[in-house]
Amino acid sequence: MPFCPQSSLSGLGFQPDDVVWYRRTFDAPEAERLLLRFGAVDYRATVWVNGEEVGSHEGGHTPFVFEITQVVEPTRNVVVVRAEDPLADQTVPRGKQYWGTQPEGIFYTPTTGIWQTVWLEPVPNRHIRSLRITPDFDGRAVDVEVDAEGPKYLTVSLDDSVVARWEGSRSLARVELPEAKLWSPEQPNLYDLRIRVGDDTVFTYFGMRKVETKGGHFLLNREPYVQRLVLDQGYFPGGWLTAATDDDLRRDIELAKAMGFNGARKHQKVEDPRWLYWADLLGFLVWAEMPNFHQATPEAEARLETEWREAVLRDRNHPSVVAWVPINESFGLSGMTDRGKAAYLSRLRRATQELDTTRLVMSNDGWEHVSSDMCTLHDYSSPEVLRARYSSLASALADDAREHPPYLPGHAHHGEPVVVSEFGGVAIAGGEGFGWSQVADADGLLATYRDMVEALMGPGPVDGFCYTQLTDVEQEQNGWLTFDRRPKVELERLRPVTETPKRGG
């Protein structure tokens, strides 16, 4: 554990049936209360401890927890997990996991069962159940909502020096921060936060930063900021959706930054929280995205909305996360009317905003937007087409120039930033896989990329970009890195091209 049976690191390496079972014994640590936590189990999980069912969970990408205090013994406890992942069911939110036995096209080997960490957490009777940390950039303060009973003691430190304290019985603590240091990819300053309630102490952190849009630009900490993102599918050698080690999660971010990218769109995956930790620590913008279903039904829509809510609640304390993407390219919505699509997309957007007012929300990344905080477009055209199309806002948004319109009927652009959030996908000829276009060699790849970036970031409306993609994944061979993370172009040659400044505007 936690590698899925399809992966070589599990020791199995085959596609299992739709239902898999896990069983192991464990000794219980001394505790007033004992929690059994799961990072993610794809897709439906039922858990027994010593023959007693302790709970179930639906959703393959989000965490869940069961209290097992009353059913454990000091030693020789038995935990059993039944995981059901109906491979052919396209109403299940599965993202880029293919619903057939062999990967095809832009879809990859699926993941069944436990694929993130499982652990026991001993806690006192009175403990901290959850935290909501909201930096107030304008007020130079941080609001900390602590879900726990009793007096609370908070200490905020920066560079090992205490800068603020708070104590009280209220659930919501507001801590003033003198001379706040800001978080950005260039200066990822993080404050340490210590919270004590009774005998329970939690150590965590936060970053002071603000994201917003104004005048057609993305603003970070009130300043225009060009997002230079890379599409990251989050597949790893040996483990598929699960990285072999924590160092592998860190390495992907370090490699992307070495290429000149200041962030990633984590595509159709709710990534392991450790990856977000490294994004916070190293300074890396993140667009967090929900894996989508591929066949719309009322049940599918409700499942996605429920799981998306869990994902936002899990990740909304990370300073690196600057945007939420609940739907990509109308995945699963093709059988719906335009009116039905608009109603569902609007509902998801409102639900996301209710959970988090501090970040940007896209209604439908790529095309067929309703109201969105950024107008995000996908375009795998040649540099010549990109240069002509993005020379003006009118040509960029022209419906007749695209297979899919940027906006659904009744909806339009209202001045939000234009970001080309998928482009490129260039492969080097001679491999067994595919790309959206091909070049002869590494020099051709770099030259084509340079032409594309200059075409997008020259005079015109484009405010940022996201290149497809970070690594090769199975049959899709259009990454900057091979699947085992070998660069196809020297990083020192690639970086200055990625960092090409925006000209005009």
C-alpha positions in Angstrom: 0.0 0.0 0.0 -1.0 2.5 -1.1 -0.2 1.5 -4.7 -3.1 0.3 -6.9 -3.1 -3.2 -8.2 -2.6 -1.9 -11.8 0.8 -0.5 -10.8 4.1 -2.4 -10.7 4.9 -0.9 -7.3 1.9 -2.8 -5.8 3.7 -6.1 -6.7 0.7 -7.1 -8.8 0.6 -5.1 -12.1 -2.8 -6.2 -13.5 -6.3 -4.9 -14.1 -8.5 -6.4 -11.3 -12.2 -7.0 -11.2 -14.5 -4.2 -10.1 -14.3 -5.2 -6.5 -11.0 -5.6 -4.5 -10.5 -6.5 -0.8 -7.8 -5.6 1.7 -7.1 -7.1 5.1 -4.4 -6.6 7.7 -3.8 -6.7 11.4 -2.6 -3.9 13.6 -2.0 -3.0 17.2 -3.8 0.1 18.6 -1.8 2.9 20.1 -2.9 4.2 23.5 -5.5 7.0 23.0 -8.7 8.4 24.4 -10.0 8.3 20.8 -8.7 6.6 17.8 -9.3 7.7 14.2 -8.8 5.6 11.0 -8.0 7.9 8.1 -7.9 7.3 4.4 -6.3 9.7 1.9 -8.3 8.3 -1.1 -9.9 5.0 -2.2 -11.2 4.7 -5.7 -14.2 4.5 -5.8 -16.6 3.2 -3.1 -15.1 2.0 0.1 -16.6 0.0 3.0 -14.5 -0.6 6.1 -14.8 -3.1 8.9 -12.7 -3.4 12.1 -12.8 -6.6 14.1 -15.9 -7.6 12.1 -17.8 -4.4 12.9 -18.7 -2.1 9.9 -17.3 1.3 10.9 -18.4 3.3 7.8 -18.4 3.7 4.0 -17.5 6.5 1.6 -18.2 7.2 -2.1 -15.7 9.2 -4.1 -12.3 8.1 -5.5 -10.3 11.3 -4.9 -11.1 12.7 -1.5 -10.2 11.8 2.1 -12.5 10.3 4.8 -12.2 9.2 8.4 -13.9 6.8 10.8 -13.7 6.7 14.6 -12.8 3.2 15.7 -12.3 3.7 19.5 -15.2 1.5 20.5 -14.2 -1.5 18.3 -10.5 -1.9 18.8 -8.5 -4.0 21.2 -4.9 -3.3 22.3 -3.4 -5.8 19.9 -4.3 -8.1 17.0 -7.0 -5.9 15.5 -8.2 -6.8 12.0 -9.2 -4.1 9.4 -10.9 -5.1 6.2 -11.6 -2.7 3.3 -13.9 -3.5 0.3 -13.3 -1.2 -2.6 -15.6 -1.1 -5.6 -14.5 0.7 -8.8 -17.0 -0.1 -11.6 -14.7 0.2 -14.6 -17.3 0.6 -17.3 -19.5 3.1 -15.4 -18.9 6.4 -17.1 -21.2 8.2 -14.6 -18.5 7.9 -12.0 -16.1 10.9 -11.8 -12.9 9.3 -13.1 -11.0 12.1 -15.1 -8.3 10.7 -17.3 -8.7 7.1 -16.1 -9.9 5.0 -19.1 -13.1 3.0 -18.7 -11.7 0.1 -20.8 -9.0 -2.5 -20.1 -6.3 -0.8 -22.2 -5.5 2.9 -22.3 -6.5 4.8 -25.5 -6.2 8.3 -26.9 -5.9 10.9 -24.2 -7.0 8.4 -21.5 -4.8 6.3 -19.3 -4.6 3.2 -17.2 -7.2 3.3 -14.4 -6.7 3.2 -10.7 -8.7 0.8 -8.5 -8.9 0.8 -4.7 -6.5 2.4 -2.1 -4.1 4.8 -3.8 -3.3 7.3 -1.0 -2.0 6.8 2.5 -4.0 5.1 5.3 -3.1 5.9 8.9 -4.2 5.7 12.5 -4.5 9.0 14.4 -4.7 8.9 18.2 -6.4 12.0 19.6 -7.7 13.2 23.0 -11.4 13.4 23.7 -11.3 17.2 23.1 -9.4 17.6 19.9 -9.2 19.9 16.8 -11.4 18.4 14.1 -10.7 20.9 11.3 -9.3 24.3 10.5 -10.2 27.1 8.1 -7.3 29.6 7.5 -8.2 32.8 5.6 -5.5 35.3 5.1 -6.8 38.9 5.0 -4.3 40.6 2.6 -5.9 44.0 2.9 -6.3 43.9 6.6 -2.8 42.4 7.3 -4.4 39.8 9.4 -5.3 36.1 9.3 -8.7 34.6 10.3 -8.4 31.1 11.8 -11.6 29.1 12.4 -11.0 26.2 14.8 -13.5 23.4 15.0 -13.0 22.4 18.7 -14.6 23.0 22.1 -12.9 25.0 24.8 -10.2 27.7 25.1 -7.9 28.1 22.1 -4.3 29.3 22.1 -2.7 30.4 18.8 0.9 31.3 18.0 2.1 32.7 14.7 5.8 32.6 13.9 8.0 33.7 10.9 11.6 32.5 10.5 11.4 30.9 14.0 10.4 34.2 15.7 6.9 34.6 17.3 5.1 37.5 15.6 1.6 37.2 17.1 -0.5 35.4 19.7 -4.2 35.0 20.3 -6.2 33.2 22.9 -9.9 32.9 23.5 -13.0 30.6 23.5 -14.5 31.7 20.2 -14.3 29.4 17.2 -13.0 32.3 14.9 -9.7 33.9 15.8 -8.5 37.0 14.1 -4.7 37.5 14.4 -3.2 40.8 13.4 0.2 40.6 11.5 2.5 43.6 11.7 4.5 44.1 8.5 3.2 41.0 6.8 5.5 39.1 4.5 3.8 38.1 1.3 3.7 34.7 -0.5 4.5 34.4 -4.2 6.3 32.0 -6.5 9.3 34.2 -6.3 9.2 34.7 -2.5 7.1 31.8 -1.0 7.1 33.2 2.6 5.2 31.0 4.9 4.0 31.6 8.5 4.1 28.8 11.0 0.9 28.4 13.0 0.6 26.5 16.3 -2.9 25.9 17.7 -3.5 24.3 21.1 -6.9 23.2 22.5 -6.6 21.2 25.7 -4.1 18.4 25.2 -4.3 18.6 21.4 -1.8 20.7 19.5 -1.8 21.2 15.7 1.2 22.6 13.8 0.5 24.0 10.4 1.3 27.1 8.2 -0.3 29.7 5.9 0.8 32.2 3.3 -0.3 35.9 3.0 -1.4 36.5 -0.6 -4.3 37.7 -2.6 -5.6 36.8 -6.1 -8.0 38.8 -8.1 -8.7 40.1 -11.6 -8.8 43.6 -12.9 -8.8 45.2 -16.3 -8.3 42.0 -18.1 -5.4 40.9 -16.0 -4.7 38.3 -13.3 -3.4 40.1 -10.1 -1.3 38.5 -7.4 -0.9 40.7 -4.3 -2.5 43.6 -6.3 0.1 43.4 -9.1 -0.4 42.1 -12.6 1.1 38.7 -12.8 1.6 36.5 -15.9 0.7 32.9 -15.2 3.1 30.6 -17.0 1.6 27.2 -16.3 2.2 23.7 -17.4 -0.4 21.0 -17.7 0.4 18.2 -15.2 -1.5 14.9 -15.4 0.0 13.6 -12.1 1.0 10.1 -13.4 4.2 8.5 -12.0 6.5 5.7 -13.0 5.6 2.5 -11.2 2.7 3.9 -9.3 0.4 5.6 -11.9 -1.6 8.1 -9.8 0.6 7.4 -6.8 4.1 8.8 -6.6 6.7 6.3 -5.4 8.1 8.7 -2.9 7.6 12.2 -1.5 10.8 13.3 -3.3 9.0 12.4 -6.6 6.3 14.9 -5.8 8.8 17.6 -5.0 10.9 16.8 -8.1 8.1 17.5 -10.5 7.6 21.0 -9.2 11.4 21.7 -9.1 11.7 20.5 -12.7 8.7 22.7 -13.8 10.2 25.7 -12.1 13.6 25.0 -13.7 11.8 25.2 -17.1 10.5 28.7 -16.2 6.9 27.7 -15.3 5.5 29.4 -12.2 2.6 27.0 -11.8 0.6 24.1 -13.0 -2.9 23.1 -13.9 -3.2 19.8 -12.2 -5.4 18.1 -14.8 -8.4 15.9 -14.0 -6.9 14.8 -10.7 -7.1 15.7 -7.0 -3.4 15.4 -6.2 -1.9 14.0 -3.0 -1.8 16.8 -0.4 2.0 16.4 -0.1 2.3 17.8 -3.7 0.4 20.9 -2.6 2.7 21.1 0.5 5.7 21.3 -1.9 3.9 23.8 -4.1 3.3 26.0 -1.0 6.9 25.6 0.2 8.7 26.0 -3.2 6.4 28.7 -4.6 4.2 27.3 -7.4 0.7 28.4 -8.5 -1.9 25.7 -8.7 -5.2 25.4 -10.6 -7.0 22.7 -8.7 -9.3 20.6 -10.9 -12.0 18.0 -10.3 -11.9 14.7 -12.3 -15.0 14.6 -14.4 -17.6 12.0 -15.3 -18.1 11.1 -19.0 -21.8 10.4 -19.1 -24.3 12.8 -17.5 -27.1 11.6 -15.4 -28.7 13.2 -12.3 -26.8 10.7 -10.2 -23.5 11.6 -11.9 -24.0 15.3 -11.4 -24.8 14.9 -7.7 -21.8 12.6 -7.2 -19.4 15.1 -8.8 -20.8 18.0 -6.8 -20.5 16.1 -3.5 -16.9 15.0 -4.2 -15.9 18.4 -5.5 -17.1 20.0 -2.3 -14.9 17.6 -0.3 -11.9 18.5 -2.5 -12.4 22.2 -2.1 -12.7 21.8 1.7 -9.5 19.7 1.8 -7.4 22.1 -0.2 -8.7 25.6 0.5 -6.0 26.4 3.1 -3.1 26.0 0.6 -1.7 29.4 -0.5 -0.5 27.8 -3.8 -4.1 27.1 -4.9 -5.2 30.2 -6.8 -8.1 28.8 -9.0 -10.8 26.1 -8.9 -11.7 24.2 -12.1 -14.8 21.9 -11.5 -15.4 21.0 -15.2 -13.0 20.6 -18.2 -14.1 20.9 -21.8 -17.8 20.0 -21.0 -16.6 16.4 -20.1 -19.7 14.3 -19.8 -22.1 17.1 -20.8 -22.3 16.5 -24.5 -25.7 14.9 -24.3 -27.2 17.8 -22.4 -28.9 20.9 -24.0 -27.1 24.2 -23.8 -29.7 25.3 -21.2 -29.0 22.1 -19.1 -25.2 22.6 -19.4 -25.5 26.3 -18.3 -27.7 25.4 -15.3 -25.3 22.7 -14.1 -22.1 24.8 -14.7 -23.7 27.8 -12.9 -24.7 25.6 -10.0 -21.1 24.2 -9.6 -19.6 27.7 -9.8 -22.0 29.0 -7.1 -21.3 26.0 -4.9 -17.6 26.6 -5.2 -17.9 30.3 -4.4 -19.9 29.5 -1.3 -17.1 27.4 0.0 -14.3 29.8 -1.0 -14.6 33.5 -1.9 -10.8 34.1 -2.0 -9.9 32.3 -5.2 -10.9 32.4 -8.9 -13.4 29.9 -10.3 -13.7 28.7 -13.9 -17.1 27.4 -14.9 -15.8 25.2 -17.8 -12.2 25.2 -18.6 -11.5 25.4 -22.4 -14.8 26.4 -23.9 -18.6 26.8 -23.4 -18.2 29.0 -20.4 -21.0 30.6 -18.4 -19.8 33.2 -15.9 -16.1 32.6 -15.1 -13.4 34.6 -13.4 -11.1 34.0 -16.3 -11.9 33.2 -19.9 -9.8 30.0 -20.4 -9.4 28.6 -24.0 -7.9 25.5 -25.4 -6.2 25.7 -28.7 -3.8 23.2 -30.3 -3.3 25.3 -33.5 0.0 26.0 -35.2 2.0 29.1 -34.3 0.8 30.9 -37.4 -2.9 30.4 -36.5 -2.3 31.3 -32.8 -0.6 34.6 -33.9 -3.5 35.6 -36.1 -6.2 34.4 -33.7 -4.9 36.1 -30.6 -4.0 39.4 -32.2 -7.3 40.9 -30.9 -10.0 40.0 -28.4 -12.6 39.8 -31.2 -10.7 37.2 -33.2 -9.8 35.3 -30.0 -13.5 34.9 -29.1 -14.9 34.4 -32.6 -17.3 31.4 -32.5 -16.9 30.6 -36.2 -13.1 30.0 -35.8 -13.6 27.2 -33.3 -15.1 23.8 -33.0 -16.5 24.8 -29.7 -17.7 28.3 -28.8 -16.0 30.1 -25.9 -19.4 30.8 -24.3 -22.7 29.1 -24.2 -25.7 31.0 -25.7 -26.8 33.8 -23.4 -23.4 34.2 -21.9 -20.5 36.5 -23.0 -17.1 37.9 -22.1 -17.2 40.7 -19.6 -13.6 41.8 -19.4 -12.1 38.9 -17.5 -8.5 37.8 -18.3 -8.1 35.6 -21.4 -5.8 32.6 -20.6 -5.0 29.9 -23.2 -5.0 27.1 -20.7 -4.1 24.3 -23.1 -1.9 24.6 -26.2 1.2 22.9 -27.6 1.1 19.2 -27.1 4.1 18.8 -29.5 5.7 15.4 -29.9 9.1 14.5 -31.4 8.6 12.3 -34.4 9.8 8.7 -34.3 8.2 7.6 -31.1 5.4 5.1 -30.7 2.9 7.6 -29.1 1.2 10.7 -30.4 1.1 14.4 -29.9 -1.2 17.1 -31.3 1.6 17.9 -33.7 5.1 16.7 -34.4 8.6 18.0 -35.0 11.7 16.3 -36.1 13.9 16.8 -33.0 14.6 18.7 -29.8 15.7 21.8 -31.6 12.4 21.8 -33.6 10.4 21.3 -30.4 12.1 24.3 -28.7 11.7 26.5 -31.8 8.0 25.6 -32.2 7.4 26.3 -28.5 9.2 29.7 -28.9 6.9 30.6 -31.8 3.8 29.6 -29.9 4.7 31.6 -26.8 5.6 34.6 -28.8 2.4 34.3 -30.8 0.2 34.1 -27.6 2.1 36.7 -25.5 2.6 39.4 -28.2 0.3 42.3 -28.5 -3.2 41.1 -27.9 -5.6 40.0 -25.1 -3.8 36.9 -23.8 -2.8 37.3 -20.1 -1.3 33.9 -19.4 -0.9 30.3 -20.7 -0.7 26.7 -19.8 1.4 24.4 -22.0 0.5 20.7 -22.6 2.3 19.0 -20.9 4.9 18.3 -18.2 5.6 14.6 -19.0 4.8 11.9 -21.4 2.0 9.6 -20.1 1.7 6.2 -21.7 0.7 6.6 -25.4 0.6 10.5 -25.1 4.2 11.4 -25.9 4.0 15.2 -25.9 5.7 16.1 -22.6 8.8 18.2 -21.9 9.9 15.2 -19.9 9.8 11.5 -20.7 7.6 9.5 -18.3 10.7 8.7 -16.2 11.4 12.5 -16.0 14.3 12.8 -18.5 14.3 16.3 -20.2 13.8 16.3 -24.0 15.3 19.8 -24.2 18.0 21.2 -21.9 16.3 23.1 -19.1 18.6 26.1 -19.4 17.5 26.5 -23.0 13.9 26.1 -22.2 13.6 28.4 -19.3 14.2 31.8 -21.1 11.6 30.9 -23.7 9.0 30.2 -21.0 9.8 33.4 -19.3 9.4 35.5 -22.5 7.8 38.7 -21.1 4.4 39.9 -22.4 4.8 42.6 -25.0 2.0 45.0 -25.8 -1.2 44.3 -24.1 
